[in-house]
Amino acid sequence: MGLDSILGQLRKGGFVIYFRHSLTEQSGRTDEEADLARCETQRNLSPQGREQAAQIGAAFRTLGVRVGTVTTSPFCRCKDTAKLAFGKFTVDGDLYFAISADAARTKELAGSLRRMLSTPPAAGMNSVIVSHTANLREAAGIWPNIEGEAYVFRPLPGGRFEAVAKVLPGDWVKAASSARRKPR
């Protein structure tokens, strides 16, 4: 299911939208070498990734998709994606890049993300999470291949959730462009 099939529901709120961070530079830096307090030691957003994040945020506003909380990984590429798209974020250490963690920590991170995906947002709002591919794979068995790709989850009772849509980065922009062309 794609954005077109769920856009009306997203406008009403009640979903958790998980983004893989926007496009990154190919700097050769590895996450194992990263100092989380120093962005220059990390793989960061490319100029195209910064533009991609800003376009996604503009599309959300045009489409009337309201966002409450925005939670990110401590990596700069995730924080920058959130800031450029939504103008705010809160860092959660449990969104640390799971591929770099040992088995016990990976299990812990996956459990925390499952709780986030199953937690309903405030009434009329959607929650946004910006993190990494491996985290979503460990928590939900889904691997976002494309930087900027999003999955929309519906929180369910009993600590469960279901994936209801996959949204490519350009899909937000296309939907917003289409919405601007329609007479009101």
Secondary structure by P-SEA (a helix, b strand, c coil): ccccccaaaaaaccbbbbbcccccccccccccccccccccccccccaaaaaaaaaaaaaaaaacccccbbbbcccaaaaaaaaaacccbbbbccccccccccaaaaaaaaaaaaaaaaccccccbbbbbbbcaaaaaaccccccccccbbbbbbbbcccbbbbccccccaaaaaaaaaaaaccc
